[in-house]
Amino acid sequence: MRPLALSPRRVMDGFGFAVRGVSPTVRPRSAEEVAEVYARATAEGLTVGMRGNGRSYGDAALNRGGIVLDTLGLDRVLSFDAAAGIAEVEPGVTIEGLWRHALPLGWWPSVVPGTMLATMGGCAAMNVHGKNHFHVGGTGDSILDADLVTPGGETLRVSRDENADLFHAAIAGFGMLGTLTRIKLKLKRIHSGRMKVRQVPARNLAEQFEIFEREAPTADYLVSWVDCIASGAALGRGQVHVAHYFGEGEDKDGARLLDPNRQDLPPHILGVPRALVPKILRLFNNRHGMGLLNLGKYLSARFGPRSEYLQGHVAFAFLLDYVPNFRSTYEPAGFIQYQPFVPKEAAPYVFGEILKRTQAAGMPSFLGVMKRHRPDDFLLSHALDGYSFAMDYPVPRAGREPLWKLTGELSDIVLDAGGRFYPAKDLTLRPSDFRRAWGQERVSRFQALRRQVDPAGVLSTDWARRVGVDEPRD
Ligand SMILES: Cc1cc2nc3c(=O)[nH]c(=O)nc-3n(C[C@H](O)[C@H](O)[C@H](O)COP(=O)(O)OP(=O)(O)OC[C@H]3O[C@@H](n4cnc5c(N)ncnc54)[C@H](O)[C@@H]3O)c2cc1C
């Protein structure tokens, strides 16, 4: 067998650049080439970890000591049924590639994360959720079927009817059961290129939950910004964004926004040229500066205009793509995103504790985002009937230990409440956390499927090794 044709060792980081890995990479262009990579890696005793566009914040798309299989060469939209809104794509197609294809035909991906730069393979492997998760579920809920190339040498069609156990484990299976090489999914019919958006201020955490519960039965999208620095009676204050689609014939002018060129992100944010925003954020990148920015944002939410406005789908969905290289704000040590998912009843207590403890430790999150979620039937999904709270924490320049100790304490509170975590955002979970979050029974079922499709234990990532997905084989 010929040796693997690898590109030179490439430096890759997690999106929060708090972790970095150097690996040889390989970029196959077909399912056959993927199978070839596995055959050769097996023969040479190498591990393979997959990487889409590297938008996971932590170490989920790194594989130090092994090969990284980069899926960006598999980037074709294979078919698009414009009458039914069904697309078949290769995994390296990005959300941007998909919406640019679909929008002029009157369709929009029914689930999108906060960045359009994620690939469909990465979204399926993480079962990505959007701001409409409470309403439509995650990426997996929109997938009809997929092809999975396994390290064991098979190409399997997986769906709710065919190889259903593998389907339910490969979605949200963080790339540990094989490479998804073709994904067929259903999109959402839209009648306008924009939506109706309202912003509702919340004076504290309790009001945030009240607004979510009140709006959820009718809203299409719900997401809230949380000021994680305010304390006392203002603990958890912020602003909930509520958005609705237009119905058929309701927005005559909106049809012209189905042209992708009219969806481009605006050149200014709050009057500041986009390119300058990271520089300005860097000036405020400390606890007091962020306290001021959060206060300013809250006051404008509380006392600014509250009328409904119209916003294009791209501007509404991909807020962080507005700010070029926003993560440079956190140089040089980088940042982590910590995102627990907590059952509905326990969320007010858990999120309140998180806010109080991070403030008491002098490490409040600089940015907080709350979303409402619903459960699904994917084996290791992070989805549940409850809320998530995504927080950005700068890694202290003096060393990561205090932050890791703090997140360990927070994780104990989350797990005591029956919560889960999201592998795409994680860099701090301990092996015991992984088993507690999903339960030994689910983890064992996942391991059994892994032994079936990957008998030689070829698949691995830094994340899987860290949290103990990658148990040593007998
Ligand atoms: C600014 C920003 C905002 C975000 N907002 C959200 C959000 O709102 N909701 C949300 O859910 N997530 C969000 N994310 C996280 C992001 O959507 C996920 O990390 C997603 O998986 C990234 O896709 P990717 O192509 O970059 O995958 P990568 O990060 O490269 O890989 C993710 C995982 O998928 C596996 N994988 C990749 N391709 C395949 C394949 N073809 N077959 C099998 N496994 C594969 C990899 O091994 C890895 O484990 C956000 C990220 C950023 C940077």
The ligand as an ORCA input file, in Angstrom:
! r2SCAN-3c Opt
* xyz 0 1
  C     -19.023     32.837     15.670
  C     -19.583     31.465     15.946
  C     -20.934     31.319     16.256
  C     -21.457     30.048     16.493
  N     -22.785     29.945     16.793
  C     -23.320     28.718     17.010
  C     -24.715     28.576     17.263
  O     -25.463     29.541     17.298
  N     -25.201     27.313     17.444
  C     -24.395     26.210     17.381
  O     -24.906     25.100     17.534
  N     -23.077     26.319     17.142
  C     -22.528     27.546     16.963
  N     -21.189     27.662     16.701
  C     -20.378     26.446     16.664
  C     -20.285     25.864     15.248
  O     -21.507     25.932     14.583
  C     -19.881     24.393     15.349
  O     -18.656     24.292     16.008
  C     -19.774     23.703     13.982
  O     -19.532     22.333     14.210
  C     -18.642     24.289     13.164
  O     -18.599     23.717     11.888
  P     -17.191     23.455     11.180
  O     -17.450     23.105      9.779
  O     -16.280     24.586     11.427
  O     -16.723     22.162     11.971
  P     -15.365     21.893     12.774
  O     -15.315     22.807     13.935
  O     -14.218     21.904     11.847
  O     -15.651     20.400     13.267
  C     -16.677     20.157     14.199
  C     -16.807     18.649     14.442
  O     -17.388     18.045     13.318
  C     -16.623     16.922     12.904
  N     -16.787     16.861     11.466
  C     -16.536     17.836     10.561
  N     -16.877     17.420      9.334
  C     -17.366     16.165      9.447
  C     -17.885     15.206      8.520
  N     -17.969     15.456      7.228
  N     -18.294     14.016      9.005
  C     -18.239     13.739     10.320
  N     -17.742     14.602     11.235
  C     -17.322     15.805     10.803
  C     -15.204     17.237     13.386
  O     -14.469     16.080     13.632
  C     -15.488     17.957     14.700
  O     -15.663     17.038     15.744
  C     -20.619     28.906     16.444
  C     -19.270     29.049     16.125
  C     -18.755     30.322     15.871
  C     -17.307     30.457     15.546
*
